[in-house]
Amino acid sequence: IPNSFWAVLFKNQAYGAIKECSDYLKGWPDLLIFSCGYYLAVELKSINGTMSNKQKEKRRELGGHLIKEDREGNAFEKFKKIVYEWRVKYGV
């Protein structure tokens, strides 16, 4: 059996595994920050971005925050505030 056959076979199996993981991860937040047994889930969106149904479902399940960029470009400041408040709340 030629080596190219095994390469194609392996590539297809790897693709299948990656696809399965990708399907499982759909809807998970963009950022998951872990510290001392606590987590902070954050979904990031552009000005025109919207959440998919899977993202909305996962946000209800995990809790978390949605940070949507605004015209003033304040998303990073919002993110820092959320992280600061989370750290104060849980002492992490």
N, C-alpha and C positions, 0 to 999 in steps of 0.2 A: 504494500500500500504506500503510495507516495507521501512524502512529508507534507505536501500542500493539502492533502485530504485531512490530515490530523490538525493542521493549522485552521482550516475552515471549520472542522468539527468543534475544536476548542473555542474558536471565536464565537460560534453560534451559541455554545453553552454559556460562555461568559456573558454574551449579550442577553441571553434569557435571564440569567441571574441578576444582571444590572437592571433590566426592565422590570423584573419582579420587585426589586428594592425600590426602584423609582416609583412604581405604582403605589407601594405601601407608604412612601414618604410624601405623596401628594397631599397638600393641605397643611403640612407641618409648617410652623413659623420660620421666618428667615433666620432668626437668632434664638438660640436657647442658651441661657447663661446659667451655669450651675455653681453653687458655692455652699459649703457646709450643710448639705442635705436640702437646700432650697433651690428653686429654679425660677427664672424669669423668662417668659416667652414674649417675643416681640416680632410683629409683622410689619414690614416696611413697604410703603407704597409711594409711587410718584404722584404728582398732582392729579393726573387723570387715572391713576390706577384704581382698580376695584378688586375686592376679594372674591375668590371663587366660592362656590358652595362648600367644597371640601375644606377650604381655609376657614370659612365661617363655622363649620361644624367642629373643626379641631380647636378653634379659639374658644368655643363654648365648653368643650371638653377640658382644655388645659387652663382656661383663664388666659390672661395675658393682655397685651397692649397692642394697639394699632397706632403706628406713627405714619401720618400722611404728610408728605412734603407740601408746604404752602408756597405762595408766591414770594414770600419774604425769605425763604430758605431756612426756616427755623427747625427743621427736622432733627438736626444733630443736637440742638439745645434741648428739645423735647426729650430726646433719648437720654441725654445726660441727667436730666431731672428725674426721669423714671428710674434710672439705675440708682441714683442717689437716694431716692425715697425708698426703693426696695432694700438697699443696703442698710438704711437707718431702721426700717421696720423689722428686719430679720437679724440685724447686727452682724452682717457679713461683709 
